Amino acid sequence: MSGGPKKRSLTLRGHRTSVSLEDAFWREFRQIAADKSVPINVLAATIDAERELDVGLASAIRLFVLAELQARAARP
């Protein structure tokens, strides 16, 4: 298991930004984007647009990944 978060760049609606996530979250985030056939930047932009103003983008992505994994685990 990896240590702390790693910073990576994303492009959200034409603007570059950096997001720090642990490797496990990056892997799952990429896999979810691939499963949905959506570029990771598009998925990140969607999460960014839907997040609460007091929640950072990295936290919003972590919560999104957690929700997706919980939904997957709940399927029969």
C-alpha positions in Angstrom: 0.0 0.0 0.0 1.3 3.4 -0.9 2.1 6.1 1.6 0.8 9.7 1.3 -1.0 11.4 -1.5 0.6 12.0 -4.8 -0.1 15.2 -6.8 -1.2 14.8 -10.4 -2.5 17.3 -12.9 -6.0 17.3 -14.4 -7.6 19.6 -16.9 -11.1 20.8 -15.9 -13.0 22.7 -18.5 -9.8 24.0 -20.1 -8.0 24.9 -16.9 -5.1 22.9 -15.4 -5.3 22.0 -11.7 -3.4 19.6 -9.4 -5.1 17.1 -7.2 -3.4 15.0 -4.5 -4.7 11.5 -4.0 -3.3 8.3 -2.7 -2.3 5.7 -5.3 -5.2 3.5 -4.4 -7.7 6.3 -5.1 -6.0 7.2 -8.4 -6.2 3.6 -9.5 -9.9 3.2 -8.7 -10.7 6.7 -10.1 -9.0 5.7 -13.4 -10.8 2.4 -13.4 -14.2 4.0 -12.8 -13.6 6.4 -15.6 -12.6 3.6 -17.9 -15.7 1.5 -16.9 -17.9 4.5 -17.7 -16.0 5.1 -21.0 -15.4 8.7 -19.9 -12.0 10.5 -19.9 -10.7 11.0 -16.4 -10.7 14.8 -16.9 -14.4 14.8 -17.9 -15.3 12.7 -14.8 -13.2 15.0 -12.6 -14.9 18.1 -14.1 -18.3 16.5 -13.4 -17.4 15.8 -9.8 -16.0 19.4 -9.5 -19.2 20.9 -10.8 -21.4 18.8 -8.4 -19.4 19.2 -5.2 -20.3 21.4 -2.3 -18.4 24.6 -2.1 -16.8 23.7 1.2 -15.5 20.3 0.0 -12.1 20.3 -1.8 -11.8 18.5 -5.1 -9.6 15.8 -3.8 -12.1 15.0 -1.0 -14.9 15.1 -3.5 -13.1 12.5 -5.7 -12.4 10.3 -2.7 -16.1 10.4 -1.7 -17.1 9.7 -5.3 -14.7 6.7 -5.5 -16.0 5.4 -2.1 -19.6 5.7 -3.3 -18.9 3.9 -6.5 -17.1 1.0 -4.7 -20.0 0.8 -2.2 -22.5 0.6 -5.0 -20.5 -2.0 -6.7 -20.3 -4.1 -3.5 -24.0 -3.8 -3.0 -24.9 -5.3 -6.4 -25.9 -8.9 -6.4 
